[in-house]
Amino acid sequence: MSDAERFTERTSARGIAYRSLGSGAPIVLLHGWCLDRRMWMYQEEALAATHRVISPDLPGFGASRGLAGPYTLERYTDELAALLAELGAHGATVCGFAFGAMVALSTVAAGKGRDIGRVIAIGVPSASTAPYPRMPKAMRRDWPEFARRSAQAILKNVPSPATLDWLAAMYGATALPVALAGVEILASFEPAAIVQGVTVPTLFIHGADDDVVPPRVSQECAAKMRDARVELVAGSGHLAVLDQPQRVAELIAAFAA
């Protein structure tokens, strides 16, 4: 049994694996594409001192990898809404990284976010800024190598070899069909097209040195919304959660307060 499974619970209705720490106002942390809830380990520890922190593994990933498809955006938004309802996480601050940010924003925009009080979108993705159409060919040719290169690409600060191995293993543990389904979703997602339907207070967090998604994507989204702002994280690439873990935890806590 892996660590991703050893410290998790499961929802009774849908079998979503999750971890819940601390008490207080709920914060839900949604991982990125081909990652799982373990990417939030530093934020979990910091935020659990003042909040109830819920970190699920979305279907197909981590300890939820055994859940059958379909792996569609509608499925993921339904799962988030059901998770919040079952766990009584009313008024939750939902914080997502990249793929997770897409799920959080889409859940509210689709009218399924009645339990969501605030949204934090970290490194929100945009189909127009990524080579999604070219990715499946390279993924099918050598998925483990693609996974390792993906782990390297999302970090700006050079991590320890152990951290890079850990992150690459997280990517590579995702089944190739699930990874391909995720790319298909991302290839058709433009956040600017839906954010006007997100009426809850929203914080966009973006690495100032993000080479994967330019910061202007978050800035353009915020400009279209009534109650949104952007925080650029200095010294950070795409995965600000690991590049600047303490700063990201501080921003999440302040916005959720």
N, C-alpha and C positions, 0 to 999 in steps of 0.2 A: 504494500500500500504506500503510495507517494504522500509527501507532505501536503500536496494539494487536496488529497482526500482525507487525510488523518484528522485535520482540524476543521472539518466542515459539517454543516447540517444540511438537510434537504427539505424543500417545501413539500408539503403533503400532497398538494393537488397536481403539481407538474414535475416534481423531481429535480428542481434546480438546486445545485449545490451552492452553498453560501457560507460565509463566516460572519458572525455578529459579535462585536466587542463593545464594551462600555455601556453607558446609559445617557439618556438625555435626548435632545432633539436629533432626529435621524439624519445621517449623511450616507448616501448610497454611492459606492464607487464602482464604475463600469470600466472594464479593461479594454484594451485596444485589440486590433485584428491579430489573430494567432498568438495572443498573450492570454493570461488568466489573472485571477485576483491577486496572485502573489506579487505582481508588479507594484502593488500599493503597500508593500510591507512597512515602509518607513512612514507613510501617511497614516496607515491604520494605527500604529503605535502612538503617534503624536495626537491624532484627533480623538482617540478613545478616552483620553483624559477628561474630555468635556462633552462628548457626544456619543450617541449610539451609532457605531459605524458598521454598515452592512456591505459586504463585498461579495457579490455573486460571480459565479462562472457562467457565462452565457452558453446556451446550447451549442454543443460541438467543441467546446473549449474546456481546458482544465479538468476538474472533477465532474463537469457536465458533458464531457466528450462522448459519453455513451448514449446521450439522448438523440433520438432519431430526428431527421429533417421533417419538413423542409427548412432550410436555412435561408430565410428571406427576411427583409427588413420588417415586414408586417409581423412575422413570427416574433422577432426580437422585441418589437414595441409591445406586443401582446404579453410577452413573458415579463417584461419590466412592470407593466401595469398590474399583472396578477401577483407578482412578488410583493409589491408595495402593499396591495390590499391584504394579502395573507398575513404579512408581518406587522400589519397595523402601522405602517410607516407614513402616517398622514402628515402632510406639510413637509415632506422630505426635501432636503437639498440633494439633487442628483448630479453627481460629478462624473463626467466621462472623458476618457482620453481617446481621441481620434475616432475609431470605430464606435467606441462607447459614447463619445460626444454626439455622433450621428444618431445613435439610438435614443439618447436622452432628448435631443431637440425634436426628433421625429415623433416621439411619443406625445409630447405636448402639442406639436403642430397638428397631429391627427386627432386631437380631442380625447386622448386616452390618459391624460396626465392629471386627473382630478386629485391625486394624492401628492403631486409634485408642487412644492412651494417655490423652489428656486432651481436654476440650472447653472452648472459650471461646465463649460466646454473647453477642454485643453487640446490644443493642436487640431482644431476641427478640420476634417478632410474636405477636399474639393476635387471632383473628377477632372476639372480643367487644368489642374496643376500637377497631375501625377500620370505616369505612363501605364495606367491600368491595362489598356488593350495589349501591351507587349508582355506583360508579366506572366500570363498563363504558360506561354511557350517555355520560358526560362524555368518556371516552377516545375513543369512536367519533365524537363531535362535533368534537373538535379535539385530536388526539393531541399535536402539537408544543407547543401551549399547556399541555396537561395535564402534559407532561413538564417544561416550565419551572417550573410551579407546584409540582410535586413536588420539584424540586431546591431550591427556596426553602424549602419546608415542613420539610425534614429538618435544616436548619441553624439553630442558635440564634445563632451569631456571624455578623455580616454579613461575607461574604467579599468579595474583590475582584471587580469585574465580570468579569475574565478567568476566575476560578475558577468563578463562577456559570454563565458561558457554557459552560465546559468540562463542568461537571456536567450541565447541561441537555442538551447535545449527546450526552452518554453515554446519558442516558435516551432521548432521541428517536431514537437510532440503533437501538434495539430495534424489531423489526417488531411492528406492532400485534397480530397473532395470538399472538405469543409473550408479549407483555405481558398480554394477556387471559387466556391460559392460566395465567400466574403468579398473577393475581388470583384465579382460580378455586381454585388450590391454597391460597392464603393464607386465603381465605374459609371454609375448612373446617378450619383448623389452630388447635388450642388446645394450647399447650405443656404446661399443667398435666396434660393427659390422658395424656401419654407419658413425662414426665420420671422417673417412678418406675422405668422400664425403662432409664434411663441410669445405669449402675453405675460409670462411670469418673469420676475427679475432674473437677469442672466449676466454671468461674468464669463468673458472669454479670456483664457490664459494662453499665452503663446510664447514660445521660446524666441527671443530676439534674434537668434542666429539659426533659426530653423531652415535647414536646406531641403526639407521634404515638402512642407507646406509653407508658403510665404506668409508672414504676419499680416499682410494686407487682406487675406481671406477673413480673418477674424475682425479686422477693422471695418471691412465692407459690410459684414453681417451686422455688427453692432450699430452701424450708421442707419440701418434699415429698421431698427427696433425702437420701441418706446422707452424701454427700461433696460438698457444693456451698456456695458462698458468693457474695455480691454485693458488687461495688465500684461505688459511685455516683461519676460523674465530674462534678465541679463545673464550672459554666460551660459546660455542653454540652447540646445538644438531642439529637435522635434519632441524627444521624450524628456520633457522638463521634469517629470515625476522622478526620474533618476539623475538627471543632470544637476538639478537644484532641488533636492527633496525637501529640505527645511523651508525654503522660500515658498514652494508650492503648498505645503501643509499650512503655513501661515496665511496664505491667501484664501485657501479653502475655509479655514476656521473663521477668519474675519468676515467673509461673505455669508457664511452660514449662521453667524451669531444673531 
